[in-house]
Every structure is written in structure tokens, then in C-alpha cells.
Amino acid sequence: MDEHSLIINFRDFIAANWNFISSLDKQDESDALLIDWLQVNWEMLVERHLPLPIMLEVYGDGADNGKGSRIEHPEASATHMVVCAPKNGTVVYDCLNKVEVNSETSEFIFDRFVSLSADGWYYEEPPFDKALCFNNSSMDRSELVLNLNNITFKTVPTIFD
């Protein structure tokens, strides 16, 4: 299975199980159940099925386990990150800032799946039909919310400035 399909399947999984895990999270005193659940499933459903030795950047806020933001290898450093690229022939529109974005010269760093509400802001809740991303520019690290229908996911080596 390719990386895009793995990531979309992860999205489908969290959407299908969100109500259940959210209700457990409300009862959990650690305030970490939800982010730990997201991270462990990111590692098990996406990262584990990529060619070795790929270690992805954490999903969203990552885990809260005291040693690092990962579950399986808490002290490991990321070797790759997920970026969003435009699907062939599509215009990429930032739903948060309500502008078209220049997707030919930028890569958008994926952070997490979100939904846009009627108030115009994004929330981490179903249907998870958008991707919260950041510009991959040293000059502009602004947030963008991109429609999943217009993008494809790919992994690229992590390069730190």
C-alpha cells in the first residue's frame, strides 16, 4: 500500500472510532489518552508499513509518555515528515485563510486531520475532511487548512534548517 493510502486509511480509522475514544478521554484524568491513542495508531497503521528505516514526525501533538513524543521508540528522531502536495490539475485552497496557495513552489507540512466548523475555525473532530498543515518556508510558518480532495500525501526526508 502506498503512503497516501496508508494515511487516508489512518484518517478513516480515527474518524470511525472518534466518538468512542473521545468519551474515554473525557473520563481520563491524565489528559493524555487521546493524544497517546492518536500517536500509537499513527505509528502502528502508517509508520510501521513504510519501508524501513523511516521514522515519521509525530502526529499532531505526539504522545505524552515522559521520554519523548513517540510510543514505540520514544527517544528516536524523525527521519521523514509527511507533506501535502497538490493532486495533478488541482488548485490548492487554504480554507482557513480563504486564499489560493502557491502549491508549485511550496510543500505543506502535514500536522493532523481536522474539520472546519461554521465559525470558520478548525477542530480536531470528524469528519476529518481537511489537513492542518504548515508552510515549509523559513520565512512563513503559518497554518493552512487544506481540503483532502485536492492533495496527496507523501513522505520526504526531514531536513532541519
N, CA, C and O of each residue as an XYZ file, in Angstrom:
644
protein
N       0.846     -1.172      0.000
C       0.000      0.000      0.000
C       0.900      1.247      0.000
O       1.905      1.287      0.710
N       0.543      2.243     -0.782
C       1.373      3.451     -0.854
C       1.117      4.361      0.347
O       0.144      4.186      1.080
N       2.007      5.331      0.534
C       1.949      6.197      1.715
C       0.649      7.008      1.790
O       0.094      7.189      2.873
N       0.171      7.489      0.657
C      -1.083      8.248      0.644
C      -2.226      7.372      1.156
O      -3.008      7.810      2.000
N      -2.327      6.169      0.669
C      -3.396      5.259      1.086
C      -3.295      4.910      2.565
O      -4.313      4.831      3.251
N      -2.082      4.702      3.063
C      -1.894      4.409      4.491
C      -2.412      5.565      5.346
O      -3.075      5.343      6.359
N      -2.113      6.784      4.942
C      -2.503      7.965      5.717
C      -4.016      8.180      5.653
O      -4.635      8.542      6.654
N      -4.605      7.961      4.495
C      -6.065      8.078      4.367
C      -6.757      6.981      5.178
O      -7.789      7.232      5.800
N      -6.207      5.782      5.175
C      -6.783      4.708      5.995
C      -6.702      5.043      7.481
O      -7.623      4.735      8.237
N      -5.605      5.671      7.903
C      -5.479      6.136      9.287
C      -6.590      7.143      9.597
O      -7.228      7.068     10.648
N      -6.812      8.063      8.695
C      -7.879      9.056      8.870
C      -9.241      8.371      9.005
O     -10.036      8.728      9.874
N      -9.503      7.396      8.152
C     -10.764      6.663      8.226
C     -10.904      5.954      9.576
O     -11.990      5.917     10.155
N      -9.806      5.397     10.066
C      -9.811      4.698     11.345
C     -10.127      5.643     12.498
O     -10.972      5.334     13.339
N      -9.456      6.793     12.544
C      -9.715      7.703     13.670
C     -11.131      8.285     13.585
O     -11.769      8.515     14.613
N     -11.620      8.522     12.373
C     -12.983      9.035     12.225
C     -14.002      8.005     12.716
O     -14.973      8.360     13.384
N     -13.782      6.735     12.386
C     -14.721      5.675     12.772
C     -14.734      5.439     14.275
O     -15.749      5.005     14.821
N     -13.623      5.717     14.953
C     -13.507      5.417     16.380
C     -13.509      6.654     17.275
O     -13.338      6.537     18.489
N     -13.697      7.824     16.697
C     -13.558      9.073     17.434
C     -14.540      9.209     18.602
O     -14.135      9.598     19.698
N     -15.800      8.902     18.391
C     -16.782      9.070     19.463
C     -16.436      8.209     20.666
O     -16.549      8.654     21.808
N     -16.016      6.979     20.412
C     -15.651      6.074     21.497
C     -14.441      6.596     22.268
O     -14.487      6.699     23.494
N     -13.358      6.926     21.559
C     -12.140      7.351     22.245
C     -12.335      8.716     22.917
O     -11.755      8.971     23.973
N     -13.134      9.581     22.320
C     -13.411     10.890     22.934
C     -14.151     10.737     24.250
O     -13.876     11.465     25.204
N     -15.093      9.792     24.312
C     -15.827      9.589     25.567
C     -14.897      9.033     26.652
O     -15.022      9.403     27.820
N     -13.971      8.154     26.278
C     -12.991      7.654     27.245
C     -12.048      8.773     27.690
O     -11.691      8.865     28.865
N     -11.652      9.618     26.745
C     -10.724     10.706     27.053
C     -11.320     11.677     28.070
O     -10.596     12.203     28.916
N     -12.625     11.919     28.000
C     -13.277     12.832     28.948
C     -13.233     12.295     30.371
O     -13.280     13.062     31.332
N     -13.142     10.976     30.504
C     -13.107     10.348     31.823
C     -11.679     10.131     32.328
O     -11.477      9.773     33.488
N     -10.696     10.347     31.462
C      -9.305     10.069     31.799
C      -8.685     11.270     32.505
O      -8.748     12.391     31.999
N      -8.093     11.042     33.659
C      -7.520     12.134     34.446
C      -6.142     12.574     33.957
O      -5.662     13.636     34.355
N      -5.504     11.786     33.110
C      -4.152     12.127     32.674
C      -4.120     13.208     31.596
O      -3.075     13.819     31.369
N      -5.227     13.448     30.940
C      -5.308     14.400     29.825
C      -4.396     14.009     28.666
O      -4.058     14.844     27.827
N      -4.001     12.742     28.623
C      -3.097     12.301     27.561
C      -3.643     11.129     26.752
O      -3.022     10.722     25.770
N      -4.771     10.588     27.138
C      -5.296      9.399     26.464
C      -5.474      9.630     24.966
O      -5.022      8.819     24.158
N      -6.115     10.705     24.597
C      -6.410     10.967     23.194
C      -5.140     11.158     22.365
O      -5.006     10.561     21.297
N      -4.214     11.976     22.841
C      -3.004     12.207     22.043
C      -2.134     10.955     21.984
O      -1.489     10.699     20.967
N      -2.109     10.172     23.061
C      -1.369      8.907     23.040
C      -2.007      7.929     22.057
O      -1.303      7.250     21.308
N      -3.339      7.856     22.057
C      -4.075      6.973     21.149
C      -3.803      7.349     19.690
O      -3.562      6.481     18.852
N      -3.843      8.634     19.403
C      -3.555      9.090     18.036
C      -2.130      8.717     17.632
O      -1.909      8.212     16.531
N      -1.169      8.963     18.512
C       0.228      8.685     18.178
C       0.491      7.198     17.993
O       1.160      6.805     17.037
N      -0.021      6.368     18.887
C       0.240      4.930     18.762
C      -0.386      4.385     17.482
O       0.201      3.522     16.829
N      -1.558      4.874     17.118
C      -2.178      4.403     15.880
C      -1.467      4.943     14.650
O      -1.415      4.262     13.625
N      -0.921      6.144     14.726
C      -0.097      6.698     13.644
C       1.114      5.798     13.412
O       1.458      5.480     12.274
N       1.747      5.399     14.497
C       2.923      4.534     14.386
C       2.556      3.141     13.880
O       3.274      2.576     13.055
N       1.452      2.585     14.364
C       1.077      1.213     14.002
C       0.442      1.115     12.616
O       0.702      0.159     11.885
N      -0.383      2.087     12.249
C      -1.137      1.994     10.997
C      -0.460      2.662      9.810
O      -0.757      2.334      8.661
N       0.441      3.589     10.074
C       1.122      4.287      8.976
C       2.611      3.956      8.974
O       3.109      3.287      8.068
N       3.304      4.429      9.988
C       4.767      4.331     10.016
C       5.282      2.899      9.880
O       6.237      2.651      9.144
N       4.666      1.975     10.571
C       5.135      0.585     10.559
C       5.051     -0.050      9.171
O       5.746     -1.030      8.900
N       4.222      0.487      8.302
C       4.025     -0.096      6.976
C       4.815      0.614      5.880
O       4.682      0.291      4.700
N       5.626      1.571      6.275
C       6.516      2.257      5.336
C       7.843      1.504      5.296
O       8.168      0.776      6.234
N       8.610      1.672      4.226
C       9.902      0.980      4.164
C      10.822      1.408      5.309
O      10.899      2.589      5.647
N      11.504      0.450      5.888
C      12.470      0.759      6.951
C      13.649      1.503      6.356
O      13.954      1.262      5.188
N      14.310      2.353      7.035
C      14.160      2.744      8.436
C      13.428      4.069      8.597
O      13.923      4.938      9.313
N      12.301      4.261      7.981
C      11.561      5.524      8.090
C      10.937      5.670      9.470
O      10.221      4.789      9.946
N      11.225      6.796     10.095
C      10.603      7.195     11.356
C       9.964      8.558     11.091
O      10.663      9.537     10.832
N       8.657      8.613     11.157
C       7.939      9.845     10.830
C       7.946     10.841     11.984
O       8.110     10.481     13.150
N       7.762     12.103     11.615
C       7.480     13.123     12.624
C       6.213     12.692     13.349
O       5.389     11.975     12.780
N       6.050     13.115     14.586
C       4.879     12.716     15.353
C       3.608     13.270     14.732
O       3.630     14.269     14.014
N       2.514     12.606     15.023
C       1.203     13.049     14.561
C       0.668     14.083     15.549
O       0.601     13.820     16.750
N       0.289     15.250     15.050
C      -0.309     16.271     15.910
C       0.593     16.645     17.065
O       1.716     17.106     16.862
N       0.102     16.446     18.284
C       0.862     16.787     19.484
C       1.797     15.682     19.923
O       2.582     15.872     20.852
N       1.732     14.518     19.268
C       2.556     13.396     19.690
C       2.056     12.830     21.011
O       1.018     13.248     21.524
N       2.793     11.890     21.547
C       2.406     11.242     22.805
C       2.955     12.026     23.992
O       3.809     12.902     23.853
N       2.440     11.683     25.140
C       2.894     12.317     26.379
C       3.328     11.198     27.319
O       2.610     10.839     28.253
N       4.528     10.647     27.055
C       4.944      9.499     27.848
C       6.153      9.768     28.751
O       6.677      8.835     29.359
N       6.598     11.003     28.850
C       7.702     11.336     29.735
C       9.081     11.164     29.139
O      10.037     11.770     29.622
N       9.210     10.357     28.107
C      10.514     10.126     27.476
C      10.632     10.817     26.134
O      11.739     11.137     25.700
N       9.534     11.048     25.482
C       9.521     11.643     24.160
C       8.097     11.696     23.650
O       7.150     11.438     24.394
N       7.950     12.028     22.396
C       6.615     12.171     21.821
C       6.170     10.957     21.026
O       5.116     10.981     20.390
N       6.957      9.910     21.058
C       6.628      8.678     20.351
C       6.255      7.610     21.376
O       6.571      7.741     22.558
N       5.585      6.561     20.922
C       5.198      5.464     21.811
C       6.195      4.314     21.697
O       6.772      3.888     22.698
N       6.396      3.813     20.481
C       7.207      2.609     20.312
C       8.705      2.855     20.517
O       9.381      2.049     21.156
N       9.213      3.937     19.993
C      10.632      4.293     20.142
C      10.683      5.742     20.623
O      10.955      6.643     19.829
N      10.426      5.981     21.911
C      10.245      7.349     22.397
C      11.419      8.288     22.176
O      11.220      9.495     22.042
N      12.629      7.767     22.135
C      13.786      8.654     22.003
C      14.296      8.757     20.564
O      15.283      9.446     20.305
N      13.629      8.078     19.630
C      14.062      8.099     18.232
C      13.758      9.451     17.594
O      12.755     10.096     17.901
N      14.651      9.857     16.701
C      14.439     11.092     15.939
C      13.765     10.760     14.617
O      13.969      9.688     14.047
N      12.974     11.686     14.153
C      12.293     11.500     12.873
C      13.301     11.540     11.731
O      14.230     12.348     11.730
N      13.102     10.661     10.772
C      13.914     10.678      9.548
C      13.128     11.272      8.386
O      13.714     11.728      7.404
N      11.792     11.267      8.498
C      10.917     11.740      7.430
C       9.742     12.516      8.012
O       9.384     12.364      9.180
N       9.158     13.348      7.166
C       7.930     14.048      7.519
C       6.926     13.823      6.395
O       7.290     13.473      5.272
N       5.676     14.030      6.720
C       4.614     13.913      5.724
C       4.326     15.303      5.193
O       4.132     16.250      5.955
N       4.300     15.409      3.875
C       3.937     16.674      3.248
C       2.724     16.470      2.358
O       2.459     15.368      1.879
N       2.004     17.541      2.150
C       0.843     17.538      1.275
C       1.244     18.201     -0.031
O       1.806     19.296     -0.048
N       0.946     17.520     -1.113
C       1.233     18.051     -2.446
C      -0.078     18.113     -3.220
O      -0.985     17.319     -2.969
N      -0.184     19.042     -4.153
C      -1.432     19.136     -4.914
C      -1.611     17.914     -5.808
O      -0.649     17.398     -6.378
N      -2.849     17.462     -5.921
C      -3.154     16.427     -6.907
C      -3.015     17.065     -8.280
O      -3.235     18.266     -8.438
N      -2.658     16.279     -9.249
C      -2.480     16.797    -10.613
C      -3.706     17.576    -11.073
O      -4.838     17.098    -10.989
N      -3.455     18.781    -11.557
C      -4.513     19.600    -12.136
C      -5.438     20.260    -11.131
O      -6.483     20.782    -11.520
N      -5.090     20.256     -9.848
C      -5.978     20.882     -8.869
C      -5.376     22.175     -8.335
O      -4.158     22.354     -8.298
N      -6.247     23.048     -7.933
C      -5.856     24.286     -7.268
C      -5.962     24.024     -5.775
O      -6.960     23.472     -5.311
N      -4.950     24.410     -5.024
C      -4.972     24.213     -3.580
C      -5.483     25.500     -2.936
O      -4.959     26.591     -3.159
N      -6.518     25.327     -2.137
C      -7.175     26.449     -1.468
C      -7.025     26.286      0.032
O      -7.323     25.224      0.578
N      -6.566     27.328      0.697
C      -6.446     27.340      2.145
C      -7.796     27.756      2.719
O      -8.174     28.926      2.650
N      -8.518     26.794      3.286
C      -9.868     27.040      3.815
C      -9.858     27.914      5.061
O     -10.861     28.560      5.366
N      -8.759     27.947      5.777
C      -8.669     28.751      6.996
C      -8.513     30.234      6.667
O      -9.226     31.079      7.209
N      -7.577     30.539      5.778
C      -7.295     31.931      5.423
C      -8.051     32.396      4.184
O      -7.970     33.561      3.796
N      -8.790     31.467      3.565
C      -9.654     31.750      2.413
C      -8.884     32.344      1.237
O      -9.267     33.366      0.668
N      -7.771     31.662      0.886
C      -6.961     32.091     -0.254
C      -6.427     30.863     -1.000
O      -6.238     29.792     -0.424
N      -6.193     31.057     -2.296
C      -5.468     30.039     -3.038
C      -4.013     30.128     -2.628
O      -3.501     31.217     -2.369
N      -3.343     28.982     -2.567
C      -1.937     28.983     -2.174
C      -1.098     28.489     -3.334
O      -1.541     27.677     -4.146
N       0.118     28.992     -3.394
C       1.016     28.625     -4.472
C       1.632     27.267     -4.154
O       2.656     27.177     -3.477
N       1.002     26.228     -4.646
C       1.448     24.881     -4.322
C       2.572     24.406     -5.231
O       3.123     23.327     -5.014
N       2.922     25.190     -6.243
C       4.013     24.790     -7.130
C       5.376     25.082     -6.516
O       6.360     24.424     -6.854
N       5.444     26.054     -5.622
C       6.734     26.422     -5.038
C       6.839     26.082     -3.558
O       7.875     26.328     -2.940
N       5.791     25.525     -2.987
C       5.806     25.228     -1.559
C       5.399     23.789     -1.303
O       4.619     23.195     -2.048
N       5.947     23.251     -0.231
C       5.444     21.996      0.304
C       4.762     22.349      1.602
O       5.200     23.242      2.326
N       3.701     21.654      1.888
C       2.952     21.919      3.101
C       3.165     20.770      4.062
O       2.857     19.621      3.743
N       3.685     21.068      5.224
C       3.996     20.048      6.221
C       2.712     19.647      6.939
O       2.035     20.482      7.538
N       2.392     18.373      6.873
C       1.179     17.838      7.494
C       1.345     17.781      9.005
O       2.385     17.363      9.514
N       0.306     18.205      9.714
C       0.300     18.136     11.177
C      -0.736     17.134     11.679
O      -0.410     16.232     12.452
N      -1.994     17.295     11.235
C      -3.079     16.435     11.707
C      -4.322     16.634     10.846
O      -4.404     17.577     10.058
N      -5.284     15.734     11.008
C      -6.568     15.858     10.336
C      -7.500     16.702     11.194
O      -7.517     16.595     12.420
N      -8.279     17.547     10.513
C      -9.218     18.431     11.199
C     -10.487     18.565     10.363
O     -10.593     18.034      9.258
N     -11.434     19.288     10.928
C     -12.654     19.675     10.223
C     -12.850     21.164     10.443
O     -12.439     21.711     11.467
N     -13.471     21.805      9.492
C     -13.754     23.237      9.598
C     -15.200     23.402     10.045
O     -16.096     22.761      9.497
N     -15.430     24.250     11.028
C     -16.799     24.448     11.509
C     -17.403     25.701     10.895
O     -16.740     26.440     10.167
N     -18.656     25.921     11.199
C     -19.375     27.079     10.662
C     -18.752     28.398     11.105
O     -18.923     29.417     10.435
N     -18.029     28.392     12.229
C     -17.397     29.628     12.697
C     -16.106     29.949     11.936
O     -15.476     30.975     12.189
N     -15.708     29.062     10.994
C     -14.529     29.315     10.171
C     -13.230     28.826     10.772
O     -12.170     29.026     10.180
N     -13.282     28.182     11.947
C     -12.077     27.688     12.595
C     -12.037     26.178     12.480
O     -13.064     25.533     12.269
N     -10.826     25.610     12.621
C     -10.680     24.162     12.526
C     -10.730     23.515     13.902
O     -10.342     24.102     14.912
N     -11.223     22.278     13.900
C     -11.308     21.494     15.129
C     -10.875     20.066     14.835
O     -11.084     19.555     13.735
N     -10.275     19.433     15.824
C      -9.861     18.049     15.671
C     -11.061     17.169     16.024
O     -11.230     16.726     17.160
N     -11.888     16.934     14.996
C     -13.103     16.135     15.151
C     -13.565     15.665     13.776
O     -13.195     16.254     12.760
N     -14.382     14.591     13.738
C     -14.885     14.099     12.456
C     -15.671     15.180     11.737
O     -16.239     16.047     12.401
N     -15.731     15.170     10.433
C     -15.374     14.053      9.555
C     -13.900     14.016      9.129
O     -13.535     13.188      8.294
N     -13.060     14.873      9.668
C     -11.634     14.879      9.318
C     -11.439     14.960      7.801
O     -10.699     14.169      7.218
N     -12.104     15.914      7.183
C     -12.032     16.065      5.729
C     -11.026     17.126      5.289
O     -10.966     17.488      4.114
N     -10.237     17.620      6.245
C      -9.221     18.637      5.957
C      -7.909     18.233      6.624
O      -7.889     17.425      7.553
N      -6.815     18.811      6.130
C      -5.490     18.592      6.713
C      -4.972     19.924      7.247
O      -4.930     20.919      6.524
N      -4.582     19.931      8.513
C      -3.912     21.093      9.085
C      -2.445     20.967      8.708
O      -1.799     19.960      9.000
N      -1.932     21.993      8.062
C      -0.549     21.984      7.570
C       0.133     23.285      7.949
O      -0.494     24.243      8.401
N       1.431     23.281      7.749
C       2.237     24.489      7.934
C       3.044     24.714      6.672
O       3.468     23.760      6.020
N       3.255     25.967      6.328
C       4.145     26.279      5.213
C       5.541     25.784      5.537
O       5.991     25.889      6.678
N       6.223     25.249      4.552
C       7.595     24.781      4.750
C       8.551     25.852      4.249
O       9.336     25.629      3.327
N       8.469     26.991      4.861
C       9.297     28.121      4.475
C       9.875     28.733      5.740
O       9.159     28.944      6.719
N      11.157     29.013      5.718
C      11.767     29.618      6.899
C      11.202     31.018      7.162
O      11.302     31.533      8.276
N      10.616     31.622      6.144
C      10.052     32.963      6.284
C       8.590     32.931      6.740
O       8.087     33.922      7.270
N       7.909     31.808      6.539
C       6.476     31.761      6.800
C       6.089     30.382      7.320
O       6.027     29.425      6.548
N       5.832     30.273      8.600
C       5.410     29.004      9.203
C       3.918     29.053      9.541
O       3.492     28.470     10.538
N       3.129     29.736      8.727
C       1.714     29.913      9.024
C       0.923     28.615      8.835
O       1.327     27.710      8.105
N      -0.218     28.566      9.524
C      -1.118     27.422      9.417
C      -1.973     27.534      8.169
O      -2.381     28.621      7.759
N      -2.230     26.379      7.580
C      -3.141     26.282      6.449
C      -4.065     25.103      6.708
O      -3.666     24.131      7.350
N      -5.274     25.177      6.223
C      -6.201     24.054      6.286
C      -6.579     23.720      4.851
O      -7.208     24.515      4.153
N      -6.178     22.518      4.424
C      -6.334     22.115      3.031
C      -7.372     21.014      2.900
O      -7.461     20.119      3.740
N      -8.150     21.094      1.839
C      -9.174     20.111      1.536
C      -8.513     18.812      1.079
O      -7.657     18.844      0.195
N      -8.884     17.681      1.653
C      -8.271     16.402      1.294
C      -8.483     16.033     -0.166
O      -7.668     15.313     -0.744
N      -9.560     16.512     -0.767
C      -9.835     16.183     -2.171
C      -8.800     16.754     -3.133
O      -8.685     16.284     -4.265
N      -8.046     17.762     -2.698
C      -7.115     18.445     -3.593
C      -5.655     18.090     -3.365
O      -4.781     18.586     -4.076
N      -5.378     17.239     -2.384
C      -3.980     16.960     -2.042
C      -3.692     15.467     -2.017
O      -4.592     14.630     -1.942
N      -2.418     15.174     -2.082
C      -1.937     13.819     -1.884
C      -0.842     13.879     -0.830
O      -0.142     14.884     -0.710
N      -0.697     12.814     -0.078
C       0.312     12.756      0.971
C       1.528     12.007      0.485
O       1.418     11.010     -0.228
N       2.703     12.500      0.882
C       3.936     11.789      0.576
C       4.917     12.026      1.729
O       4.792     12.988      2.487
N       5.890     11.125      1.837
C       6.912     11.287      2.861
C       8.175     11.805      2.201
O       8.520     11.411      1.087
N       8.855     12.691      2.903
C      10.116     13.241      2.422
C      11.094     13.265      3.590
O      10.673     13.368      4.742
N      12.389     13.172      3.313
C      13.369     13.237      4.404
C      13.240     14.531      5.196
O      12.986     15.597      4.636
N      13.418     14.420      6.496
C      13.356     15.578      7.379
C      14.666     16.347      7.267
O      15.754     15.791      7.423
N      14.532     17.623      6.996
C      15.714     18.483      6.902
C      15.482     19.643      7.859
O      14.496     20.371      7.747
N      16.389     19.801      8.785
C      16.255     20.899      9.737
C      17.138     22.059      9.299
O      18.292     21.869      8.914
N      16.575     23.272      9.365
C      17.311     24.485      8.978
C      18.379     24.773      9.988
O      19.113     25.751      9.849
